[in-house]
């Protein structure tokens, strides 16, 4: 085997190993938390694994003298376009993660935000479901972080 192949395999193996260590560490931490917070750790774990393996693959290909500059530039432009197109969805996702981690609102709380008032019946990474008088309101998480929220604990 040539030195380039050994270097490429080594780089990829190191990134794979690091991603697995982080994955198992996050799994261990995840066991200490309940449902919604545990889902956040699962999301972070899966995301970091995919990102590190992808970076390891690109670096391994560059060790084999493949020209990866076009690939990296194309991914950068694609990422920018997707980020711009999905800015509201990404905003709600990030807000959902912050709500799950900081827990300002819990199931059963009676809240009022952006002219919606009701009892929290579901929390997820995109929106909060409020129930009031037979109606259900889906409030995007970004509204929770960007507007005044009144919380009446039961």
N, C-alpha and C positions, 0 to 999 in steps of 0.2 A: 504494500500500500504506500502511496506517496504521502508526503508530509501534509499536503493540502487536504487530502481526504481525512486523515487523522485529526487535523485541526478542525475541520468542519464537523466531524462527528463529536469531538470533544466540546465544541461550543454548543451544539444542539443539546448534548447530554447534560451540560451544566445548567442550561436554561430549563430543561425538563425537570431536572432534580430540584432546582430551586422552586419551581412552580408546585411540585409535589409536596415539598416541605411546607410552603405557605398554605397549601390546600389542607394538609393534615393539621396544621396549627389552627387554622380558622375553624375546622371541624371540631377541634377540642374546645375552642372558645364558644362555638355555637351551642354546644350541649348545655352551657350554663344559662342560656336564655330561653324564653318562651317563643311562641309561634311567629309573630311579626318580626321580631328582632332576629330570630334564627333565619328567617327568609332573607334578611339583609346580608347576613354572613354568607349564606349560600350563593347569593347573587354576586357578592364581592369575590368569593372563591372561584366561581366559574369564570368570571370576567378576567381575573388575574391570570388564571391558567391559560385561557385562550390568547391573551395578549403576550404573555411570556413565551409561549410556544411559537407564536407567530414571529416575534422578534428573534428568537433563537433560529428559526428557519431562515429568515432573511439574512442574519449574520453568517449562518453556515453556508448559504449560497454565495455570499460575498467572499468567503474564504476559498471557495472553489472557483474564484475569478469570474463569477457571473456578474453582469452589470445590473445592479439592483437600484440604481439611481432613478430610472424611469418608473419602476414599481413603487418606490417610496414617494416620489413626486405625485404619481397618479393617486396613491392612497391618501396623500395629504389633501389634494383637491377634492377627492370624493368625500373625505371626512368633513371638509369645510362645507360642501354642498349639502350633505346629509344633516349636518349640525344646523345649518341655516333653515333647511326645510322642516326639521323636526324640533325647532327650538322650544315650542310650547310643550310638546310631549316630554322633551328632556327636562324642561323646567319643572314639570309636574313630577317626574321621576326623582329628580334630586330633592325636591321638596318632600316627597313621600319618604325618602330615605331619612331625611332630617327629622320628620315627624315620628318615624318609627324609632329612631335612636334617642331623641330627646323626650318623647312621650308627653307633649303638652296636652294632648287630647286622648281620652281612653274610651273604649266601648261603654255605652250607657250614659256618657256625659251629655248634658243638654247645652248646645252651643248656638250662637248666632254669629253669622259671618256673611257679608255681602248680601244683605237683605234676605238671607235664608236662615230659618230657625228650626231646630228640631233636635232629636235624640240621635246620637251617633250609633248606628247599627252595624257599620262595617268600615274598616280601614284597609286600604291597600296602597300600592305604590303610585297609583294614578289619581285617585280621588277618594273622598270620604262620603259615605252614604248617610244622609240624614233622613229620619222618618218623622213625619208630623201629620196628624189628622188624616191618615190613609194615603198620604202622598210621600213619595220618596224623592229626595233631591240628591243629585250627584254633584258635589262641590270639588272642583279641581284643587289638588294640594297646593298649587302655587298661590291660590287665593288665601289659603290659611296663613301662609308666611308673609304675604304682602298686604293684608288687610287687618283691620282691628277685629279681634275675635273675643266674644264674650262667652265664658265657660261657666256653666252652673252645674257643679257636681251634685249628684243625687244624694 
